[in-house]
Amino acid sequence: MKLLLEIVGLPRSTFYYQLTVQSAEDKYADLKRHIHDIYRQHKGRYGYRRITAAIRHTGTQVNHKKISRLMTVMGLKAVIRRRKYRSFRGEVGKTAPNILQRHFKAGQPNEKWVTDVTEFDVGGEKVYLSPIMDLFNGEIVSYRIQTRPTFDLVGRMLKGALEKLRPSEKPILHSDQGWQYQMHAYQRQLKDSGLVQSMSRKGNCLDNAAMESFFGTLKSECFHTRKYDSAAELEAALHEYIRYYNHDRIKLKLKGLSPVRYRIQSLEAA
């Protein structure tokens, strides 16, 4: 080694300093690969907190600040949310009081549901998504996608959700004051099934913040991350994303579990 250093004209101290620096840089190589794999698996939808939780699930204890620093070094950043479409058209039917009152926590599945409609624009084509979310775990229990915002969009979604309820389950179903939710046919479906209807105050998006949050997440993680060439292509992506959101995407407030896994564990523990 001494002869080699003399041949290249490199001082011994400089050689070992460079070895130390390289060793320090490489000691996080495995962790960086793990971070990159999780980031790529979830298509850039995970920030440092979810990546930290995902790594901890594998049995590796790591500090979230370290993950944040390494992601910055690696140039990895979670996608950013944008705002949603609103469908308020004034009072076209009967409105309901705000029963939910922003109490977005539920003690068991199918106790409190929220719903809304959002719009996507794909090269001038419109796509509309109407989901119902369970506030117990954030799971999408039913949804429908159409290219026109007809009443059928909401009616069929509600029918699918009602079919999943047991006779004893009568959740509150909260929405904004969109025209679909003021329709007699919609309200009759709720009444016949024993559900309690709740509506946000006019022009107050915070009264349905849980659904607003879901739409923001969906659009930032699914819609704004790529270009879609047709409504059909977007519809296929929405189906895939909602399955992913329910079964694979972890939520920190659910102890680092996906909505479906959290519901299953909660029922098993009961």
N, C-alpha and C positions, 0 to 999 in steps of 0.2 A: 504494500500500500504506500509506504514511504517513497519508494522508487517511482511509482506511478504519479504521485503528487509532484515530485521533482520534475518529471518529464513534462507534465502539462503546466507547470509553474503555478500550482494552486497551493496556497498556504494550508496547513493542516487544520488550523482553527476555522478557516472559511469553509472547508469541506464539511466538517462536522456541524457547523452552524446551518448549512444548507440542508443537511440530513435531518436536523431537528425541525426546521421549518416545514419541510415536506411531510415529515411524520405528523406534525401538528395539523397540517391541512388535510391529511388523509384520514385522520382518526374518526371523522364523521362520514366517511365514504359510504358505509353500509346504511347509515341512517338517512343520508341524502337519497340513496337509491330507493329506500322504503318510502320516503316522502314523495318522490317522483312517481313511483308506481301507484300510490293511492291517489295522487292528484290526477294522473292520466286515467285511472280506472273510473273516476267520477267526473271526468271531462271538465276539470277546472272548477267544479262546483263547490269544492271544499276549501275553506280557509284554514288558517293554522289551528284553530280550536278543534274543528272536526277531525283534522288530520292527527292532531295529538290524541284525541279520543280513540281513533281507529288504531293507532299504533299501540296504545295502552291495552286495547282489547286483545292484542297478540301476546301480551305478557311482558312487554318492554315498558318500563317506567321512564318517562321522559318529561322534561319541563316544557310547558307551552311556549315560554319565552325563547327557548332554544330552537323550537320548531319555527317560530316566527322569524328569528334571525336567519336560519338556514334557508327558509323560503325566499327571504329578501335577497340573499346571496345568489340563489338559484334563479331569481327572476320569476318566481311563481306567485300569482295573485288570483284570488277568487274573483269570479265575474261579478259585475255591479248591477243592481236592480234599477228598473225604470218604472214609471207610473202606469196605471191601468185605465181602461175604458169604463165609462159609466153609462147606464141605460135609463136614468130617471126621465120620465115623460110627464110628470105631474100626476095629479090624482085622477086616475081613470076608473077606479073601482073603490073598494073598501080597504082602508088601511088598518093596521093593528097596532096596539101599544108596544112600547119597548120593554118587553118582559125580561129580556136577558140582562139589560142594564150593565153591559160591559163585564159581566162576570164570566170570563172566558175559561175558567177552570171547571172541570167536571170530575166527580168522584168515581164514576164507572162508565163503561161504554154505553152508548145510545141513551145518554141522559140529556145532552145538549148538542144540537147540530147547527151549523151555519151554512149559508149558501149565497151564491151570487152568479152573475154572468160576466164573462170577459170576452173581448174581441181581439182578433189578430188580423193583420193585413198582409197578404202574400201577393205582391205584384198586382194589387188592385182587387184581388179576390178576398172576401171576408170569411173568417172562420170563427165560430162562437163556441165557447166551452162553458158548460153549466155543471158544476160539481156540488156535492154535499160533503162537508167535513165534520167529523166527530171531534168535539173539543176535548174529549178525554185523552186522545193520543195524536190528534192531527191527521188521522187516517181519512183518505177519500173513500167514503162508503158507497158512493154512486156518482156517475157523471154521464153526460151525453155531449157529443160534438156534432155540430151541424154547420152548414154554410149559410143558413138564414136564421134570424133570431125569432122564430115563431114560438107560439105557446107550447108546441110539441117538444121543443128543446127542454123546457122545464118540466112539463108534464111527465114525459117518459123517464127523466132522471128521478123524479120523485117516486114514481111507481117502482123503479128498481130499488130504491132505498127502503121503501115500505115493505117490500118482499123479504128483506133481511131481518126484520124485527120479529121478536117473539111477542106473543099476545100481551105479556105484562109490560112491555117496553113502550113508553109514550114520551118520546123526547120533545123538548122545546125545539122548534125550527125557526131560526132567526135569519132575516134577510134585510136588504135595504127596501126602499119603497118603489122598486122597479115595477113596471106595469104588469109583468107576468104574475107577481106575487099578490097583486090586488084583484086578479081575475077570480070570478066566482068558481070556475072549475078547479082551480088550484086550491082555494080555500075549502072547497067541498071535499077534496081528497084528504086534506088534513083533518077536517072535522070527522069524517067517516072512520078515520083510523085512530082518532083520539089524541092527535098531536096538538100541541099548543103553538099557535103562531105568534111570532114576535117580529117587530120591524124597527129598524134604525129611525132616528129622527131625521127629518128631511134635510138633506145636504150635509149630514154629519158622518163622514167616512169612518171616524174612530169608533162608532158604535158597532161596526163590523170589522174591526181591525184584524181579527184572526184570519178571515178570508182574504182581506187585502194583502196580508203578509204572504199567504200562500201564492196568490197571483204574482206578487213581486218576485218571489223565489222562482216560480215556474218560468216566468218570462226571462229572467236574467240567466237561468241555468239551462233552459231549453230553447227558447225562441230567439234570443239576441246573440246566441253563441255561434250561429251558422246561418247561411242563406238557404231559403226554401224556394224551390222552383214551382211548386203548385200547392193548392189547398190539400190535396190528397197526401202529399209528402209530409206536410205539417201535421195532419191528422194522425198519421202513423207514428210520428215522433211523439205526439202528445200521449198516445196510448202507451208507448214504451216508457215515457217519463213518469207517468202516474203509477205504473207498476213498480218502477224503480223507487219512486218517492215513498210508496207504501211499504215495500218489502226490503229495500237495501239502504236507503239514505238514512243515516243515523241523525238523531236529534239530541243535542246535549241535555235539554231539559227532560228527556226520557231516559236518563242514565246511560246515554250513549247507545241507545237501541233504536231500531227502526220502528215506525208506528205499529206495524203488524206484530213484530216480535215483542214489543212492550205490552200490547194487549194480551197476547198469548201468555206471557209470564205473569201478568197481573191476574188473569183468570185462573192460572194454575196455583197461584199463591193464595187465592181466596178460599 
